[in-house]
């Protein structure tokens, strides 16, 4: 079975290589929110009575991530001496949860399988570093949230910051991040493929298409490991291209499960798939984009090095120009790829589609006229400040303020995209892309599944 087609009731393999990543709270890191926020498409949730468990493909690796209450994890670690729990990192547990043991969760990772032979010698520290970078656990979300929501003395800027806080709020503690959404740093090739698939598509179908890419471009691997019988819900079936396993509740603590998974393919392997084969696999008009883009990445070594192995400080203009030269990649898709695949200055990138353009206009209107009807309250001074923040003329601001929320969708021209980009950076700083993700996530219905904080 291709992993995405997995009918996951739940399996729990014995740790081949397990490490403790961090102690967290639901405000600072919530893998249920992260993996349903529309930024990663190779993860599947496992049914579990204790916390959250997700299995995913990251390049050549099959990885299990678990997030459960620290008290539960500590009891299990005592019984299993191989596991080591570290000290609670302060920047991953917010001030509001630090004093409550029930609000602290332990995040652990297990490398289940890998198609890369060098991973046989992979050390625990290197595995931890790999996932720390992937989850960007070195970024202090509480500090960012406080920066985004602190008053500046400029009414319009403060109004936009209040808008972010209010529309994402989930409780009384508005001084804390509302939910543990973190912007992942993902593999550039995976992001290029994912966002070519994302055009005019919804999240579940994007995930199915991305995993179809894996099955088309790489060889199947069989994972054979134990399954914790306590995790079973009645009978389970893992549909694995003819190989399956069924199980029922048993006194036996573990039963073995077998299924097939596919590593994410290389550009060279993808380039061997013809446009006709992409089309037959259900990629529609995206077939020609997949064929042309993978072929260029496979044949142009210098271009591939620039896109797939760029350092964090690569100039954004150069990066965007290279991405938009790929078939099927426009400005918005290029910005999505850059934001989620590169670090450094790319964290300030704000992808704008018609929906986010409407959200941004709504934010501007509410900030401009918080106590009166949109486009009727406000002052000439606020017009001028908005114009300065976006580096546009005052008439442009007035036109935006007159746009009704339910009018015809805004046409996102390059100029409008640039205006909104400057606005977000002016209001939210160098991590404007993260702030944008919080605004975007409120329209993703699946993000309602969250860990429960104690307050």
Secondary structure per residue as TSV (DSSP state, phi and psi in degrees):
chain	resnum	aa	ss	phi	psi
A	1	X	-	360.0	143.0
A	2	X	-	-73.6	135.5
A	3	X	G	-49.9	-43.0
A	4	X	G	-64.9	-25.0
A	5	X	G	-83.6	-1.2
A	6	X	-	-54.6	129.6
A	7	X	-	-89.9	88.6
A	8	X	-	-84.8	106.8
A	9	X	S	-87.6	-56.0
A	10	X	-	163.9	138.5
A	11	X	-	-133.4	152.7
A	12	X	-	-137.1	99.9
A	13	X	-	-73.9	154.6
A	14	X	-	-69.9	144.1
A	15	X	-	-66.8	119.5
A	16	X	S	-82.2	-49.6
A	17	X	E	-142.2	107.8
A	18	X	E	-118.0	138.5
A	19	X	E	-138.8	151.3
A	20	X	E	-87.1	120.9
A	21	X	E	-86.7	-46.9
A	22	X	E	-173.2	161.0
A	23	X	E	-99.7	131.1
A	24	X	E	-135.0	173.3
A	25	X	E	-124.8	168.1
A	26	X	T	-67.4	-18.9
A	27	X	T	-77.2	-29.1
A	28	X	T	-101.0	-27.9
A	29	X	-	-162.5	117.5
A	30	X	-	-134.5	106.6
A	31	X	H	-67.9	-23.8
A	32	X	H	-63.1	-42.6
A	33	X	H	-70.2	-45.1
A	34	X	H	-59.0	-47.1
A	35	X	T	-84.5	0.8
A	36	X	T	-119.0	16.5
A	37	X	S	-94.9	3.5
A	38	X	S	85.7	20.6
A	39	X	S	-116.1	-17.9
A	40	X	-	-133.0	136.9
A	41	X	-	-126.3	10.8
A	42	X	S	-115.6	22.2
A	43	X	E	-116.1	146.0
A	44	X	E	-132.1	137.3
A	45	X	E	-82.5	138.9
A	46	X	E	-101.9	139.7
A	47	X	-	-67.5	130.6
A	48	X	-	-151.6	141.3
A	49	X	S	-86.0	-11.7
A	50	X	S	-123.9	103.3
A	51	X	S	70.7	-146.3
A	52	X	E	-129.0	141.9
A	53	X	E	-134.9	130.4
A	54	X	E	-131.8	140.4
A	55	X	E	-116.5	137.9
A	56	X	E	-151.3	161.5
A	57	X	E	-103.4	119.7
A	58	X	E	-119.7	96.7
A	59	X	T	64.6	-116.5
A	60	X	T	-91.5	1.8
A	61	X	E	-112.2	141.7
A	62	X	E	-105.5	119.7
A	63	X	E	-126.9	142.5
A	64	X	E	-110.5	127.2
A	65	X	E	-113.5	133.5
A	66	X	E	-127.8	137.9
A	67	X	E	-131.2	113.2
A	68	X	E	-139.3	163.5
A	69	X	E	-58.3	138.8
A	70	X	H	-59.3	-37.5
A	71	X	H	-61.9	-40.2
A	72	X	H	-67.2	-44.8
A	73	X	H	-64.0	-35.9
A	74	X	H	-66.5	-40.8
A	75	X	H	-63.3	-41.4
A	76	X	H	-66.6	-37.3
A	77	X	H	-67.5	-33.0
A	78	X	H	-64.2	-38.5
A	79	X	H	-78.2	-21.3
A	80	X	-	-120.6	95.6
A	81	X	T	-65.7	-16.1
A	82	X	T	-69.6	-27.8
A	83	X	-	-80.7	141.7
A	84	X	-	-126.7	123.4
A	85	X	-	-98.6	130.5
A	86	X	-	-88.5	-172.6
A	87	X	-	-78.8	147.7
A	88	X	-	-66.1	116.3
A	89	X	-	-73.0	125.1
A	90	X	G	-60.0	-33.3
A	91	X	G	-79.6	0.9
A	92	X	G	-116.3	4.0
A	93	X	S	-126.6	118.3
A	94	X	-	-72.7	165.4
A	95	X	T	-58.7	-36.0
A	96	X	T	-71.9	-20.7
A	97	X	T	-106.7	-12.6
A	98	X	T	-59.2	-31.0
A	99	X	T	-91.3	-1.1
A	100	X	-	-116.6	113.2
A	101	X	G	-66.3	-28.0
A	102	X	G	-73.2	-14.9
A	103	X	G	-96.8	-1.2
A	104	X	E	-102.7	131.1
A	105	X	E	-115.4	149.0
A	106	X	E	-102.4	128.8
A	107	X	E	-106.3	118.1
A	108	X	E	-125.3	156.2
A	109	X	E	-132.5	144.6
A	110	X	E	-130.3	128.0
A	111	X	E	-84.5	108.5
A	112	X	E	-82.2	-40.5
A	113	X	E	-161.9	160.5
A	114	X	E	-154.1	142.3
A	115	X	S	-89.4	-3.3
A	116	X	-	-95.5	114.4
A	117	X	G	-60.7	-26.9
A	118	X	G	-67.6	-18.7
A	119	X	G	-70.2	-10.0
A	120	X	G	-60.3	-34.1
A	121	X	G	-99.2	13.3
A	122	X	-	-65.1	127.9
A	123	X	-	-85.1	160.0
A	124	X	H	-61.1	-40.6
A	125	X	H	-65.8	-40.1
A	126	X	H	-68.8	-37.7
A	127	X	H	-64.4	-42.3
A	128	X	H	-63.8	-42.7
A	129	X	H	-62.3	-39.5
A	130	X	H	-59.3	-46.6
A	131	X	H	-78.9	-28.2
A	132	X	H	-62.5	-41.2
A	133	X	H	-69.4	-41.0
A	134	X	H	-61.2	-44.9
A	135	X	H	-86.2	-3.8
A	136	X	T	50.4	50.3
A	137	X	T	-72.1	-11.2
A	138	X	T	-83.8	-0.4
A	139	X	S	-95.4	125.4
A	140	X	-	-85.7	101.5
A	141	X	H	-68.3	-33.0
A	142	X	H	-65.9	-40.9
A	143	X	H	-63.3	-43.0
A	144	X	H	-60.2	-46.0
A	145	X	H	-61.8	-41.1
A	146	X	H	-65.9	-36.3
A	147	X	H	-66.1	-41.8
A	148	X	H	-68.7	-27.8
A	149	X	H	-109.8	0.7
A	150	X	S	-76.2	142.4
A	151	X	-	-69.1	147.1
A	152	X	-	-114.3	-14.6
A	153	X	S	94.3	-9.7
A	154	X	-	-98.3	115.4
A	155	X	H	-56.2	-42.9
A	156	X	H	-68.4	-45.1
A	157	X	H	-61.7	-45.3
A	158	X	H	-64.0	-34.2
A	159	X	H	-64.0	-39.7
A	160	X	H	-69.1	-38.1
A	161	X	H	-66.6	-38.0
A	162	X	H	-64.9	-37.6
A	163	X	H	-59.5	-47.3
A	164	X	H	-58.8	-45.9
A	165	X	H	-64.8	-43.3
A	166	X	H	-71.9	-42.4
A	167	X	H	-76.2	-16.1
A	168	X	H	-106.9	-0.9
A	169	X	-	-64.0	143.0
A	170	X	-	-128.6	3.4
A	171	X	S	-171.4	-165.7
A	172	X	S	-77.8	-24.3
A	173	X	-	-84.3	82.1
A	174	X	T	-83.9	-2.6
A	175	X	T	-85.8	-5.0
A	176	X	S	-114.0	154.0
A	177	X	-	-54.6	134.0
A	178	X	S	-67.5	-31.0
A	179	X	S	-156.3	157.4
A	180	X	-	-80.3	52.4
A	181	X	-	-77.7	126.6
A	182	X	-	-123.4	142.1
A	183	X	-	-82.1	119.0
A	184	X	-	-74.7	153.1
A	185	X	-	-109.0	107.0
A	186	X	-	-110.4	168.9
A	187	X	-	-64.2	129.1
A	188	X	H	-56.7	-42.7
A	189	X	H	-63.7	-41.6
A	190	X	H	-59.5	-40.4
A	191	X	H	-70.9	-38.6
A	192	X	H	-59.6	-48.0
A	193	X	H	-64.1	-46.0
A	194	X	H	-60.6	-42.8
A	195	X	H	-85.4	-17.1
A	196	X	H	-68.3	-39.3
A	197	X	H	-69.6	-23.9
A	198	X	T	-75.9	-15.7
A	199	X	T	-63.4	127.1
A	200	X	T	51.4	48.1
A	201	X	-	-142.8	165.1
A	202	X	-	-112.9	166.4
A	203	X	H	-59.3	-45.9
A	204	X	H	-65.8	-36.8
A	205	X	H	-73.7	-34.8
A	206	X	H	-59.6	-46.1
A	207	X	H	-59.9	-42.1
A	208	X	H	-64.1	-39.8
A	209	X	H	-69.2	-39.8
A	210	X	H	-63.4	-41.2
A	211	X	H	-72.9	-25.8
A	212	X	H	-65.1	-36.7
A	213	X	H	-56.5	-44.0
A	214	X	H	-61.1	-43.7
A	215	X	H	-71.2	-29.0
A	216	X	H	-77.3	-32.9
A	217	X	H	-107.2	-0.6
A	218	X	S	-143.7	161.4
A	219	X	-	-79.5	149.1
A	220	X	E	-72.1	144.1
A	221	X	E	-122.1	141.0
A	222	X	E	-98.6	122.9
A	223	X	E	-100.1	127.4
A	224	X	E	-127.6	107.4
A	225	X	E	-150.8	172.7
A	226	X	E	-75.6	155.4
A	227	X	E	-124.9	128.7
A	228	X	E	-73.0	115.3
A	229	X	G	-64.4	-24.3
A	230	X	G	-67.4	-16.5
A	231	X	G	-88.4	-10.5
A	232	X	-	-72.6	142.2
A	233	X	-	-117.0	97.1
A	234	X	S	63.2	-133.1
A	235	X	S	-98.1	136.6
A	236	X	-	-112.9	154.5
A	237	X	-	-136.3	124.4
A	238	X	-	-106.4	105.4
A	239	X	-	-76.2	103.9
A	240	X	B	-123.1	59.1
A	241	X	T	50.6	49.0
A	242	X	T	96.9	-12.4
A	243	X	B	-109.7	121.8
A	244	X	-	-137.4	171.0
A	245	X	-	-145.7	141.5
A	246	X	-	-123.0	153.2
A	247	X	-	-153.8	155.1
A	248	X	-	-129.7	165.6
A	249	X	-	-56.2	137.7
A	250	X	-	-146.5	155.4
A	251	X	S	-73.5	-19.5
A	252	X	S	-65.4	122.8
A	253	X	S	-64.4	-26.9
A	254	X	E	-144.4	140.5
A	255	X	E	-124.5	160.5
A	256	X	E	-90.1	144.5
A	257	X	E	-128.3	144.6
A	258	X	E	-128.5	132.0
A	259	X	E	-155.1	168.3
A	260	X	E	-107.5	139.0
A	261	X	E	-135.6	164.3
A	262	X	E	-126.3	123.6
A	263	X	-	-63.9	160.9
A	264	X	-	-75.2	130.8
A	265	X	-	-73.6	160.5
A	266	X	-	-81.5	166.5
A	267	X	H	-61.8	-36.4
A	268	X	H	-62.9	-44.4
A	269	X	H	-65.7	-38.8
A	270	X	H	-65.2	-34.4
A	271	X	H	-67.3	-16.3
A	272	X	T	-82.4	-6.3
A	273	X	S	-92.5	122.9
A	274	X	-	-76.0	161.7
A	275	X	H	-60.2	-37.9
A	276	X	H	-63.1	-38.3
A	277	X	H	-70.5	-38.7
A	278	X	H	-60.2	-42.5
A	279	X	I	-67.1	-40.6
A	280	X	I	-64.9	-26.1
A	281	X	I	-82.3	-1.3
A	282	X	I	99.6	17.1
A	283	X	I	-86.9	-6.4
A	284	X	T	57.3	-135.6
A	285	X	T	-67.0	-15.6
A	286	X	H	-74.3	-12.5
A	287	X	H	-57.8	-44.3
A	288	X	H	-68.3	-31.3
A	289	X	H	-68.2	-43.8
A	290	X	H	-63.0	-44.1
A	291	X	H	-65.8	-47.5
A	292	X	H	-69.3	-42.7
A	293	X	H	-68.0	-43.5
A	294	X	H	-67.3	-35.7
A	295	X	H	-64.5	-41.7
A	296	X	H	-67.3	-41.6
A	297	X	H	-65.1	-30.8
A	298	X	H	-78.9	-32.3
A	299	X	H	-95.9	-25.6
A	300	X	-	-102.8	93.8
A	301	X	H	-61.9	-43.8
A	302	X	H	-64.1	-42.3
A	303	X	H	-64.3	-42.7
A	304	X	H	-64.9	-40.4
A	305	X	H	-62.8	-39.8
A	306	X	H	-63.9	-41.0
A	307	X	H	-87.5	-38.6
A	308	X	H	-93.0	-13.5
A	309	X	S	-135.7	35.1
A	310	X	-	-74.3	140.9
A	311	X	-	-71.9	169.3
A	312	X	T	-66.5	-24.7
A	313	X	T	-98.3	20.6
A	314	X	-	-63.2	136.4
A	315	X	-	-59.5	133.8
A	316	X	H	-62.7	-38.4
A	317	X	H	-60.6	-43.9
A	318	X	H	-65.8	-40.9
A	319	X	H	-65.6	-45.9
A	320	X	H	-64.3	-40.2
A	321	X	H	-62.5	-41.8
A	322	X	H	-66.6	-43.0
A	323	X	H	-65.3	-43.4
A	324	X	H	-71.9	-10.0
A	325	X	T	-80.9	-11.0
A	326	X	S	-75.5	146.0
A	327	X	T	-64.1	128.7
A	328	X	T	85.1	6.4
A	329	X	-	-114.0	110.9
A	330	X	-	-99.4	-169.0
A	331	X	H	-61.0	-48.0
A	332	X	H	-65.7	-44.8
A	333	X	H	-64.2	-40.4
A	334	X	H	-60.7	-40.6
A	335	X	H	-68.8	-36.3
A	336	X	H	-61.5	-46.1
A	337	X	H	-61.8	-47.6
A	338	X	H	-63.1	-44.2
A	339	X	H	-61.3	-39.0
A	340	X	H	-98.0	-7.3
A	341	X	H	-114.6	-15.8
A	342	X	-	-126.4	148.3
A	343	X	-	-94.4	-155.4
A	344	X	G	61.3	-133.6
A	345	X	G	-65.8	-16.5
A	346	X	G	-64.8	-17.5
A	347	X	G	-66.5	-14.0
A	348	X	G	-91.4	-5.1
A	349	X	-	-71.1	136.5
A	350	X	-	-123.5	101.8
A	351	X	-	-67.7	134.3
A	352	X	-	-123.1	116.3
A	353	X	-	-111.9	-173.5
A	354	X	H	-63.0	-36.1
A	355	X	H	-66.1	-49.7
A	356	X	H	-67.7	-25.8
A	357	X	H	-64.9	-41.9
A	358	X	H	-66.2	-41.1
A	359	X	H	-60.9	-42.4
A	360	X	H	-65.9	-42.3
A	361	X	H	-63.0	-40.9
A	362	X	H	-61.7	-41.9
A	363	X	H	-62.5	-42.4
A	364	X	H	-63.7	-45.0
A	365	X	H	-64.7	-42.1
A	366	X	H	-68.6	-37.7
A	367	X	H	-68.7	-35.4
A	368	X	H	-74.5	-35.6
A	369	X	-	-135.2	65.9
A	370	X	T	-67.5	-21.7
A	371	X	T	-116.0	6.7
A	372	X	S	-140.8	173.9
A	373	X	-	-59.1	139.5
A	374	X	T	-52.6	139.9
A	375	X	T	72.6	2.1
A	376	X	T	-115.4	-32.0
A	377	X	S	-93.1	176.8
A	378	X	-	101.9	173.1
A	379	X	-	-130.3	167.7
A	380	X	H	-62.8	-31.1
A	381	X	H	-64.3	-40.6
A	382	X	H	-69.7	-33.0
A	383	X	H	-58.0	-46.1
A	384	X	H	-66.7	-39.0
A	385	X	H	-65.2	-44.2
A	386	X	H	-60.5	-42.1
A	387	X	H	-61.9	-38.0
A	388	X	H	-69.2	-41.6
A	389	X	H	-62.9	-36.9
A	390	X	H	-95.2	-5.9
A	391	X	T	57.5	51.4
A	392	X	-	-133.6	173.5
A	393	X	-	-79.9	154.1
A	394	X	H	-56.2	-40.1
A	395	X	H	-57.5	-31.5
A	396	X	H	-64.8	-40.4
A	397	X	H	-63.1	-43.8
A	398	X	H	-61.6	-38.1
A	399	X	H	-64.2	-42.4
A	400	X	H	-63.1	-40.2
A	401	X	H	-68.1	-18.9
A	402	X	T	-91.0	-5.6
A	403	X	-	-72.5	125.8
A	404	X	-	-84.0	145.4
A	405	X	T	-57.9	-35.7
A	406	X	T	-102.1	15.7
A	407	X	S	-71.5	178.3
A	408	X	S	-54.1	142.0
A	409	X	-	-55.6	142.2
A	410	X	-	-65.5	140.5
A	411	X	-	-82.9	116.6
A	412	X	-	-85.8	89.1
A	413	X	-	-80.5	161.5
A	414	X	H	-54.8	-36.6
A	415	X	H	-66.7	-43.6
A	416	X	H	-64.2	-40.3
A	417	X	H	-58.9	-46.2
A	418	X	H	-63.2	-40.2
A	419	X	H	-61.0	-47.2
A	420	X	H	-68.6	-35.7
A	421	X	H	-59.0	-48.0
A	422	X	H	-63.1	-37.1
A	423	X	H	-63.5	-48.9
A	424	X	H	-61.3	-42.8
A	425	X	H	-66.0	-38.6
A	426	X	H	-63.5	-36.7
A	427	X	H	-88.4	-40.1
A	428	X	H	-113.4	-3.6
A	429	X	G	82.4	-157.3
A	430	X	G	-71.4	-12.3
A	431	X	G	-108.9	34.6
A	432	X	H	-58.6	-33.2
A	433	X	H	-62.1	-35.8
A	434	X	H	-66.4	-45.2
A	435	X	H	-59.5	-41.5
A	436	X	H	-57.7	-40.6
A	437	X	H	-63.9	-34.2
A	438	X	H	-66.1	-40.9
A	439	X	H	-65.9	-42.7
A	440	X	H	-65.2	-37.6
A	441	X	H	-65.2	-21.9
A	442	X	T	-68.3	-13.5
A	443	X	T	-98.2	-1.9
A	444	X	-	-92.9	107.2
A	445	X	G	-62.5	-32.5
A	446	X	G	-69.0	-15.0
A	447	X	G	-72.2	2.5
A	448	X	G	-71.7	-16.2
A	449	X	-	-83.5	112.6
A	450	X	-	-139.8	158.0
A	451	X	-	-66.5	155.0
A	452	X	-	-101.5	119.4
A	453	X	-	-82.1	162.4
A	454	X	-	-77.7	-14.0
A	455	X	-	-131.4	360.0
